[in-house]
Amino acid sequence: MDKLLTTKQASEYLGLSPVTLSNARYTGTGIKIPYIKMSSSVRYKQSDLDKYIETNTRNNTGENRGGKV
């Protein structure tokens, strides 16, 4: 089973501010990571965070998204 992280834990894992993740959820722009809403709680799957990191990893600034040059 995938580990579920709070917004604070997810932000620490990604090295971001919790406000950044909250704003992204609210506006639907910027960082697009799926989240789970359980009553008033928000959780992130660790595998989704890992996927976000992998998708946004670049070797140089000349790379386009998806690794296509």
URJO-V787606 format. One record per helix or strand of 2 or more residues. SS is the DSSP state (h for helix, s for strand). FROM is the first residue (numbers start at 1). LEN is the number of residues. If there is no record, write none. Layout:
SS|FROM|LEN ; SS|FROM|LEN
This chain:
s|4|2 ; h|7|8 ; h|18|10 ; s|36|3 ; s|41|5 ; h|46|10 ; h|65|3
